[in-house]
């Protein structure tokens, strides 16, 4: 009998947007990979009716849960409920644990932890008036505190203002559009990079680093990976925001720095399984972390899969690595429990 793997995904509503529907595409791709690995995949939506979700998980008794939950009740702020419940049920699951998911999904909190650890992240201002110590920026991006997938991020997100009170008013006026909470982050003019990481038998592995290129953008057009660039297939941004993996020799010190900083973050936040870290690099060559994604998109056409291809790791093999990491982590926890007992 094939061992059962539950693919726990966001509960998608009938009027779901493209970024939400992508969760189902991920689930289908992971299911296909699991079949190649001789597992029995079972897709299960993570419903707001938690009693029903818990009952289904207990009845299915999976070997592992492949957790790709991004929202609960369409709210990114509840993303950590999935690993928290799996922890409570003592069911092994893929990816990062509850603490890491909470700390990194709350982007202002993640920035505070990075600053405390000495890792560079752009200055920011929060709705409660908190501002980072070195706050001298002239331009800011208004970003959602919890929502990922570049929700609400577009050219109108950039504001030119150094007056803190005016920025706070902007945050208050935009919060509903951005999932109920947002913050202002200093805009870093420069290059953008994605660093994907995955665990294998030897430990964490940094996959080939990607740079996002903004092809044929007008000089005055904001060069960021916004919502259109990710999800609007009919847009200029979607077709002209491309990634590259090859770099000239003069970029070697920068690429090495991005690798080292990414590994620092992996350890600081106790990441596991797989993750992605997004950087901006300013015009002086200084890397700045934008955010840490503990649940990066695993669709075959997304950046993580592209990095796997560059590393010559087949998609189903990567899914196998992620499953094995979850199993091994759970076994270590159980063994440690019995040793203490």
Buried (B, 14 or more C-beta within 10 A) or exposed (E): EEBBBBBBBBBBEEEBBEBBEBBBBBBBBBBBBBBEBEBBBBBBBBBBEEEEBBEBBEEBEBBBBBBBBBBBEBBBBBBBBBBBBBBEEEBBBBBBBBBBBBBBBBBBBBBBBBBEEEBBBBBBBBBEEEBBEEBEBEBBBBBBBBBBBBBBBBEEBBBEBEEEEEBBEBBEEBBEEBBBBBBBBBBBEBBBBBBBBBBBEEEBBBBBBBBBBBEEBEEEEBBBBBBBBBBBEEBBBBEBBEBEBEEEEEBEEBBEBBBEBBBBBBEBBEBBBBBBBBBBBBEEEEBBBBBBBBBBBBBBEBBBBBBBBBBEBEBBBBBBBBBBBBBBBBEEEEEEEEEEE
